């Protein structure tokens, strides 16, 4: 459903939100380990998200990535749009260039419902809302 880049971006941002709520910054090595991603790949992703203003970073021995209060209220949809674009919210389920109410593909009406439910879920899911479940070990960001 999401690109691998987007999957890593979402997992990294949720982890950074957790650390930010703890008053800490997260370094690339820690993020990579905790979300089970290649360091160089996650570094590139976070650099892009930082340029777009979705995550903050500082350099140096006490540096790392973190989120401010406003960014903790960002939705997962913001990350998806930033990384994968909006096609997932508006595109055809079969990847057709032209698919509409007037000229629907075979799964148009069913996929439209799924797309709208997914958009609503991602827009209502705020980065800062996942920390309690992670702390309680009810949810996870990687497989062991």
N, C-alpha and C positions, 0 to 999 in steps of 0.2 A: 504494500500500500504506500509506504513512505520509502524514499531513497535511503540507502545505507547512511549517507551523510546526515540526513534528517533524523534518522533513528539515533545516531550518536549525539547529534546536537540536542535533542530533547533529553536524552539520558544525562548528558553532561550538565545541562542547565538545571535539571531537577537536583542533581547532586550539588551543584554550586549554590542553589537556593537553600539546601539543607545546611551546608557549611556557613552560609551567610547568616542564617537565622541563629546559628550557634556563635555568631560574632567572629567567625574565622574566614580566611581566604583559602582557596584551593589551588594547588599547583598542578601543573600538567601531569607529572608523574602520578600523583594521588588520584586525579580524575581518571586518567587512563586505567589505572589499576582497579578503581572502584566501579567503573562502567564496562570494563573489559574491552578496551579499544586500543588500537595502535597509537602510541604517543604522537608521532608526527602527524597523523591524520587528525586527531582531536585538537592538536595545536593549530593546525590550519583552519579548522572549523571555528574554533573560539576566536582566532584572530579576525576572521570575517564577521562573526557576531559582534565582536568588540567594535569594529569599524562602523557597524550599523547601529551601535548604541544599545544593544540588547544586554550586554554584560560589560562590567568594568574590570580593569586590570591595573595592577601596579607592578613595577619591576623591583628587583633587589632581593635581599635575603628574606625579608618579611613580605614579599610580593605574592601575587597570585590573582585569581579571578574571584569576583564577588558581585553581588547584586545589592542595589539600594532598595529602599522600601517601595518605590514606584515600580522598579523592575520585578520585585517579588510578586506584584499584582498583575504582571504580564501574563497573557494566556498562552497556552501551547499553540494555538492558532497563529499567533504572532511569529513563533519560531518556524512553524511549517511554511507560512507564507514567505518568510525571509530566506529559507533554504531551498524549498521545492517550488515556490511560486503558488499561485492560486488555482492551478489546473485541477488539483485534487478536489476543490470545492465546486468547480464549474464544468470540468471536462466530461467527455463521454466515457462511460464505463467500458466501452470496447475500443476506445482510442480513435474514434472517427473524427475527422476534421469538422464535419457538418452533422450535428445531432441536435435536434430541437423539438419543441412541442409540435411543430408543423411537419418535420421530417425526422421522427424518432428512430433510434436504433432498436433492435429487438429487446434490449433490457432497459431502455430509457426510463420508463416510469418507476420500475423497481429500484434502479440505481439512484434515481433522483431522491427518493426517500432516504436511502442509506447515506448519500452525500450530505443531505440536510441534517440528519441525526449526528453524523460525524462532525460537521462544522459546529453544531451547537455544543457538542461535548467538548471539542477542542477550545472553543471560545470561552466556555464556562470553567475550564480547568486552569486554575491559576498556579504559577510556579511555586509559590510559597505554601500551597495547600497540601503538598505531598509529604512534608517532613515528618509528621507524626506517625504515619503508616510506616515510613522507612525506619524511624527510630524504634518502633515497636516490632520491627521485623515482620510486618504484615504484608509489605510489598518489597520488591527487590529491583535493583538496577543491573544485575548481572546474574548469570547462572554459575553455580559452583560445581 
